[in-house]
Amino acid sequence: REGDVASALSPREEDAAFFAAAPAAAPGAPPTVRVVPKRFVPPKMVGARVLARISRDDDCGGGVPFGARVYRDGAARAHLSDGLVFVPDTPYVAGTDHSLLKWKWTDGLTVDLEVRGAGRGGALSYFAVDDDGDGVDCTKHVALPEHDAARLRADAKDRSPCVAEVGLDAATGLWVYHAVRPDKSSGNHFDTFLSTLLLHAESPGEHELEYRLRADDPAKDDWARREDAALRACASPWQEHFSKSQNRAYWWNSKTNEKTWELPKPWLSL
């Protein structure tokens, strides 16, 4: 959001000021609860002020699931994060606001499907639901690797119905089993299943998002050109090396054994 009003204090100074001002709790009294305001970050600063403060780890004592993303900005702002929320440059609206846009990392784009066939040890089937609550077979679109399918069969045993949360690994094209959803008796609506696939196809990755948000003019956004050039360079037999004797870079062709001081054509558009 544009128009962000930055705090005059650093996160560390803000924490110190709060704890210094907090009165000592009397014996048996409830602890002091700290209330912190929301921080809105201009789009161009998303990388430096938000994404750079998110890490994936197991939070020491096990309070955070292994591999979960955690946002840390001082002691008061430390919480799990599954993505970013983009808001218009208008007064904040509490509750549901349909003008907001949520971006998530693709490994967090999951869907809940009813699993059938787990108890029989045969092939697994996956179902969403339609407007009438009837099952819609999504099996031909979902392919779990065998080790995930085995985990799902074990977790789904003796559960009827069984709903599982699954996600798509864009790098391999295979689905990933996350967990059984004992709180649900049916899968997501088929529209949710389709929209999840669409988000996987169209959502930008973290680096693409950060780069494109820095563009002043959408017409000058050259991410697609740079990405294409980088992919072509990766597929090129030319490899960059450094000559200590000449103190400069040179390029070597792994197929022809040719060497050159000049930048090869596949690299020129980078």
Residue, then its C-alpha position, 0 to 999 in steps of 0.5 A: r500500500e502506498g502512503d506507508v507511515a514508517s515508525a520513528l523507532s526501529p523494531r528493536e527500539e520499539d520493543a525496548a520502549f514497550f517493555a520499559a513502559a509496561p508496568a510490572a504485573a502484580p502476583g496472580a494478575p494476568p500478563t500484559v498483552r501487547v497490541v501492535p498496529k498493522r504496518f503497510v508497505p509500499p509495493k516497491m519495498v515488499g522485498a526489503r521490508v517483508l520478504a527479506r524478513i521471512s525465513r523457513d525454519d523450525d522455531c527452536g522449541g518446536g513451536v513452529p512446524f519444520g519448514a514453515r515460513v516465519y515473519r520476524d520484525g522485532a519481538a512483537r511481530a513474529h508470526l507464521s506467514d503464508g503470503l502477502v495481502f495487497v490492499p488499495d490505497t484507501p482507509y483500512v476496512a476491518g473484516t471481509d474486504h473483497s477488494l483485497l488480493k492475496w498472493k501465496w507461495t505455490d507450495g501453499l496453494t492446496v486443496d482438500l479432496e475426499v479420498r476413496g479406496a484407501g481402506r481396500g489397498g487399491a488405487l486411490s480416488y479423489f473427489a471434490v463436490d459440486d453445487d448439489g454436494d455430489g462428488v466430482d471425480c478429480t482422480k485423473h488430475v491428481a497424481l501422488p508419488e508412491h511414498d505419499a500415497a502410502r502415507l495417505r493410505a496409512d493415515a486414511k485407514d478406518r476413516s470414513p469419509c476421509v478428506a486430505e489436503v494435497g498440493l501441487d509441486a510445480a517443479t515435478g508436476l506431482w501432487v504432495y500429500h500434506a495431512v488428513r483433515p478430520d474437521k471436514s466431511s467433504g472435499n472443496h468445491f470443484d471450482t476451488f479445485l480448478s482455481t487452485l490449478l489456475l493459480h499454479a499456472e499463473s501465479p508469479g514466484e517470489h523473485e518475479l513478484e519482487y522484481r515486477l513490483r519495482a517497475d514504475d511502468p508496466a510497459k517497461d516490465d522486462w521480466a519475461r525477456r530476462e527470464d527467457a534470456a536466462l533460460r536460453a543461457c542455461a541451455s547454452p553450452w557456453q560457460e563463464h570462467f575467470s582467467k587469473s593470469q589475465n584478470r578477466a572473464y572468458w567463455w568456454n564451449s563445453k561441446t566444441n572446446e572453443k574459448t573466447w573473450e567476447l560474450p557469446k550470442p546466447w548471453l548478449s540479451l542478459 
